[in-house]
Amino acid sequence: MRLAAVHTLHQGDFCRILDFRCHCVECNVSETEYSNTFYFSFIRKGFFEYRTFKRKEEIHVGRVLLSKPGYERVVRHIENQPDIVTIFEFKPSFFTDCLVDVYGKKLSWFLLNKDIHSLMLNATPELEYIHHRLYQIIASRIYNSLEADEMVLLLLEKIMMVLGNYTSPEIVDDKLKQHHLVTIESAREYLLKHFNENISLQQLAAHCFVSPFHFSRIFKTTAGESPHQYLTKVRLTHAKVLLTETNLPVSDVAFECGFNSPEHFVTAFKQHYAVNPSSLRKELI
C-alpha cells in the first residue's frame, strides 16, 4: 500500500492533471494497481521502480513514464526516496477517438505490442521546459482553461515526437542514483527557474553543494549532455515561445532568454531549428 497525497491541479475536457506526492518512509512494494486511462508522468523528485508484465522501469528525474490503459502494475520504492510526480491522465474517449487517430503511426508499435504495457522516455530539455512552464501557470491558479489545454496538447505532441524516435534510456549507475539524484533534481529545477540569468558552472555547482568537476560529470552522465547544452536548449525553447506568442524584437527576445548578444542568439537558434528567428515569424504570418 502506498501512502500518498494526490490532488487535482487542472480538470480539462479531455485531460486531468494531478500532483502526486508519496509519503512512504521505507522501501516497499505497492499493492497491484490498475488504470483504464492512458497517461504520462513527469518525475520531479524521487526514485521508484515501475513493474508491469515482463518489464520494470527505474523512474527518476529526467524521465517521462507512459502507461497504456487496461493493464496492472506495481510500484517499488528504492533507497527511501519518495517521489513527487505530475500525472497527465487522459479520458478514455480522448484516447480512442483522438489520440490513436492523430498519432497512430508514432503510437502503433507501442500500442500493438502486448508485452509492453508502459514505457520510459528521456525527458528532453524542451519537454522539461514545457512541463515546468505549464506546472507554474497552473500552480499560480491565475490562468484560463484554454491556455492550459493547449499547453497539454503541445506537451503531448512533443512526447509523441520523442516516442516516434524512441531509444531506450541508459541505466544510471546505482551509486549515482543513491547519492546524486538529488543533485540533478536541484540542478534542473534551478536551470528551469533561472535560465534567463547569467549562470556559471561554479554558481550551479555551489547551489547543488558539489564541486564543479563532480557536478559537470554527474550532470552529463544522467542528462546525456553538459549543463551548458541543456541550458541552451531550454533558452531556445523559451525563445521560440516568445517569437510565436509576442511581438518582441529579436534582440529583446535574445536578452529575455539569457543570451549575451543578439548575434549569439541568432546563430544558436539557426543551428538548433535550421531557421533564423525572423524567418520563423514570417512563416507564421
N, C-alpha and C positions, 0 to 999 in steps of 0.2 A: 504494500500500500504506500502511495506517495503522499506526503504532506505538502500541500501547495496552496498558494493563493492565486486565483485566476479571476481577472476581471476584464470586461469588455471595454476596449479603447474606442472602437468605432463600429457601428452597426449600419452597413450599407445595404443596398438592394440585392447585391449578389455576393458580398463578402463580409465576414465579421473578423475584426482584428482584436486579438486577445493578448493580454500581458500575463505571462505565466512565470511565477516565482516559486521555485521549490524551497521548502524549509527543512529538508532532510538533514539530519546531523550526523548520519553514519551511512556507510555504504550498504545498499540493499537492492533487491530486485523487486520491481513493482508486480502487482497482480496483472493478469492479462488484460490489455486494453483493446478497445475496438472503436473504429470511427467509420461512418458511412459517407464521409466527405473527403474531397481532395483538398490537401492543404500543404503549405510550405512554411518553414520556420527559420527565423534568423536567431542564431545563438549569440546573446550579448555577453553572458558570463557563464562560467561553469564548464563542466565536463561530464558527459554521460555516454553510456553505450546503448544503442537503439537496436533491438533484436527483432527481426521478422523471419519468416520462413527461409531457411538456408542462408540468411545473411545477418551480419551485425556490423553496425557502423559506429565509429567512435566520433562523437559530435562535440565540437568546441568552437570557440570564437574563430571567425574566418570561414565558417561552413554554413551552407544552406541545406536543410533537410526537406525533401519532397516525399509525400506519402500518398499512395493511391487509396481510394475508398474501398471498403469491404474486406479489409484484412486485419488480423490481430497482430499485436506487438507487445513486447515487454521492455521495460527500461531498467538499466542497472547503473546506479551511481558509482563513480570511481573516485578514489582518493578524497572522499568527503568534500567535493566541490559542487555544492548545489547550484543548479542552473537558473538563469533568467533568460527567457525566450519570448520573442514576438511571433505569434502564430497568425497566419492568414488563412482563414477557413472559408472555403467557397461552398455555396449552396449546391446540392446535387443537381438541380436543374441547370445551373450555370455550367457545371462540368459536362453534362451530357449534351446540352443544346448549343453551347457556345465554345467552350474550351477545346473540346475534341475536334469540332469543325474547323476552328480557326488555326489551331496549332497541331493538327492531326499528324503531319509529316514529322514534326520535331518530337512529338509525344509518342508516336506509334511504337517505336522499338521498346520504349519503357512500358507502355500500356499493355502491349501484346505479350510481353514476356511474363509468364505466370510465376517464374521463380524470383522475380524482382518486385517486391511489394513497396520498397522505399529506396531512395537514392540520395546520396550525399554529394553536393556540388561545392566547388570552391566559390567563395563569395568574392567576386572581383571588386576593386575599389569603386567602380561605377555602381554596382549593386549596393554596396555598403553606404555610399553617399545617398542614394535614393531612399533606402530604408531609414537612414538616420534623419534625413530631412522630413520624411513622412511621419516618423515617430515624434519628432519635435513639434511639428504642426498640430498633430492630434493631441499630444500631451498638453499643449497650451490651452486647449479647449476653446480656442478662438479661431475657428475655421469653418468652411462650408462643406457640406457633404459631397458636392460635385467635385471640388478640388481633391478631396481625399480619394474618392472613387477613381478619378483619372490617374492619380499617382499610383494607386494599387494596380491598375491596368498597365501602366508604364513599367512598374516593377515586375509584373508577371511577364510582360513581353521580353524584358532583358533576361529574365531567368530562362525563358524558352530558348533564347539565343545561346545561352551557355549550355543548356541541355542538348540542343541540336549539334553542338560541337563537343560533346562530353568526353572528358578524360578523367580517369579515376584519380582522386586526390591522393597525394603522397601521405603515407603514415608518418605521423610525428613521433619522434623518439620519446620513449617512456619517461626518461629523466626530464626532458624538456616539458612534457605535459604536466608532470608532477610539480615542477618548481617554477616554471616560467610562463605558463599560460596567462597568469595574472599580469605579467609584464606586457604581453601582446595585447591583452584586453585594454589595459591602461593606455598603451601607445595608440591604438586605433581610435579609442574614444577621444584622446587628446587631439589627434590629427583631424578628425572629423569636426571637432568643435573650433579648432584654431587654424584651419588650413589657409585662411587669408592673411595670416601673420607671418613674419619672417622667423621661421623656426630653424634652429640649428640642431645638429646631431647631439651636441653636448647638452643643450636645453632639453631635448626629448629624452635622452638617456637619464638625465638627472630627475626628470619627472617620474621615471619608472624605477629609480633607485638602483641602477646598474651602471657599469662603466660604458662609455661609448663603444669600445671594441666589442664587448659581450652583447650589448644591445643590438648593434648592427648585425652581428652573426645570428642571434636569436630571431630577430625580425625576418631576415632573409630566409632562414630555414623554414619558418612557418608560413610566411606570406608568398614565398617564391620570387620575391623582388625586394629591392632595397627600400628603406624608408623614403628616400628621395623619389624613387619611381612611383611608389604608392601615393605619396603626397601630390605629385604632378598630375596623376590620373584623377584624383579627387578634385583638384583645382580645375582641370579641363572639363570635367563633368559639370561642375558648377558654372563654368563659363558658358557651356552650351545652353544651360537653363537660362542664363541672363540674356544671351543672344536671341533666344527664341521667345522669351516672355517679357522682355523690356526693350526700351529704345536707347539704352545707354550707349554712348560712343564706345568703339572698340578699345580705345585707350583706357577709359574708365572701367570697362569690364576687366581688363588686364590687371589693374591695380586692385580692384574689388576682389579678385580671386587670389591675390598674393604674389603675382609675378612682379619682378622688379623693373620691368620695362615693357612697353607695348611690342617692341621688336622681338623680344624673347618669347612673349606670349604668342604672337602670330606664328613664329617658327614652330613652337611646341604644338600648337593647335593643328597646324597643317600636317605635321609629322604624324599626329595621332589620328586625325579624322580624314586625312587626304583632301582637305579643302580648307581654304583660309576663312577666317571669321566673317569677313564682308560677303564672300560668295555664299556662305551658308544662309545669311539673311536674305540674299537675293533669291535663293532657291525657294524660300518660304513665302515670298510675296506672290 
